[in-house]
Amino acid sequence: MTPARSTARACRITAVIPLASAIYSATHHPHYALPGLISTGVLLAIAASYDTEDRRIRARHEQLRRAAVADEQLLPPPVPCCSFWRNSGGEVHNPDDCTRPPAARTPQHGAPLDDQSAA
């Protein structure tokens, strides 16, 4: 349950109190019911806005979930870089364990591993 949905539910439950007060007050004089009816209307309007927010959040989560599923289906699995990668199940390993040629190896941030480019 999203926070927006729980807030909307709380507003609806709370709206029962001023509504009951308005019904009781209307038995004495109809004008006494106005504050309770206005309060009920405000709480229900707030609940409606939080319902809209909840639907927006849920739609966004569904969109992200579908994008993740599409990425999994469209992207090929990673190609093993060396025998260590094949045997370790794809664990991250340091450059000393990698058997790829040094020119083909790069760390995760994309900079070359050898310090010759810095010199």
Phi and psi in degrees as a GROMACS rama.xvg file:
@    title "Ramachandran Plot"
@    xaxis  label "Phi"
@    yaxis  label "Psi"
@TYPE xy
-77.8993  158.353  THR-2
-60.2937  -33.3019  PRO-3
-64.992  -40.2256  ALA-4
-67.5946  -40.8462  ARG-5
-67.8921  -34.9778  SER-6
-66.9629  -41.2419  THR-7
-62.5081  -42.188  ALA-8
-64.1309  -41.3037  ARG-9
-64.3386  -39.392  ALA-10
-64.2764  -40.015  CYS-11
-66.2675  -41.0235  ARG-12
-65.8374  -41.5375  ILE-13
-67.3685  -29.4039  THR-14
-65.2631  -18.447  ALA-15
-66.6608  -34.3309  VAL-16
-65.126  -53.7371  ILE-17
-67.3584  -26.0753  PRO-18
-67.7954  -44.808  LEU-19
-62.7018  -39.4756  ALA-20
-63.3971  -40.3052  SER-21
-65.901  -39.5493  ALA-22
-65.2265  -43.6556  ILE-23
-65.6409  -42.2262  TYR-24
-66.3977  -30.1207  SER-25
-67.5702  -21.3352  ALA-26
-70.978  -23.2065  THR-27
-89.895  -50.7561  HIS-28
-157.99  136.535  HIS-29
-60.5344  -31.3799  PRO-30
-69.5938  -23.837  HIS-31
-68.4422  -19.0893  TYR-32
-81.233  -16.2802  ALA-33
-58.4203  -48.2676  LEU-34
-59.2725  -40.4017  PRO-35
-66.2743  -39.2895  GLY-36
-68.5461  -38.8981  LEU-37
-65.7971  -43.6301  ILE-38
-61.8083  -41.6402  SER-39
-62.4516  -43.5424  THR-40
-62.1767  -41.8439  GLY-41
-64.7004  -45.8814  VAL-42
-62.9681  -38.8864  LEU-43
-70.1585  -33.0943  LEU-44
-67.22  -39.9559  ALA-45
-63.5956  -42.9232  ILE-46
-61.2332  -39.4394  ALA-47
-65.1303  -39.5476  ALA-48
-67.482  -36.6256  SER-49
-71.1458  -30.2971  TYR-50
-63.5933  -41.192  ASP-51
-62.1229  -43.1353  THR-52
-62.7484  -40.5824  GLU-53
-62.3749  -43.6792  ASP-54
-63.8566  -38.0757  ARG-55
-65.1837  -43.3089  ARG-56
-63.61  -44.8636  ILE-57
-64.8431  -39.4727  ARG-58
-64.1949  -40.2379  ALA-59
-65.6591  -41.6104  ARG-60
-64.6486  -40.2952  HIS-61
-65.2179  -40.1755  GLU-62
-62.4526  -43.4639  GLN-63
-66.2391  -38.0818  LEU-64
-64.8015  -43.3784  ARG-65
-65.2023  -37.1947  ARG-66
-65.3079  -39.7979  ALA-67
-65.3422  -41.0752  ALA-68
-65.3286  -41.9204  VAL-69
-63.261  -39.5905  ALA-70
-63.3542  -41.6012  ASP-71
-63.4498  -35.1745  GLU-72
-78.5046  -33.1651  GLN-73
-89.0656  -34.8025  LEU-74
-80.4983  132.841  LEU-75
-72.3206  157.125  PRO-76
-65.0434  153.611  PRO-77
-63.6736  146.561  PRO-78
-87.7233  130.598  VAL-79
-61.4113  136.952  PRO-80
-89.8891  -22.9528  CYS-81
-161.759  176.645  CYS-82
-68.5789  -31.2715  SER-83
-62.2516  -41.5694  PHE-84
-63.7021  -40.9246  TRP-85
-65.3561  -40.9499  ARG-86
-79.8926  -23.3929  ASN-87
-95.7908  -0.14369  SER-88
76.9487  23.7357  GLY-89
89.8326  14.1135  GLY-90
-63.0644  150.797  GLU-91
-68.9667  134.452  VAL-92
-133.329  161.068  HIS-93
-85.9114  166.495  ASN-94
-60.6311  -24.9684  PRO-95
-70.0829  -29.4618  ASP-96
-83.9942  -19.4655  ASP-97
-76.9049  135.55  CYS-98
-100.618  7.12498  THR-99
-71.6714  157.372  ARG-100
-61.6512  145.935  PRO-101
-57.1452  -33.2851  PRO-102
-68.84  -24.4413  ALA-103
-91.388  -10.1851  ALA-104
-89.9738  134.925  ARG-105
-140.267  148.218  THR-106
-73.0095  178.302  PRO-107
-64.8615  -27.3343  GLN-108
-84.4269  -4.52879  HIS-109
97.9991  -4.06002  GLY-110
-83.3974  149.725  ALA-111
-62.1432  150.619  PRO-112
-80.03  -35.039  LEU-113
-76.4455  150.183  ASP-114
-88.354  10.8407  ASP-115
-68.6082  -29.3689  GLN-116
-74.1066  -24.0437  SER-117
-79.6526  -23.2247  ALA-118
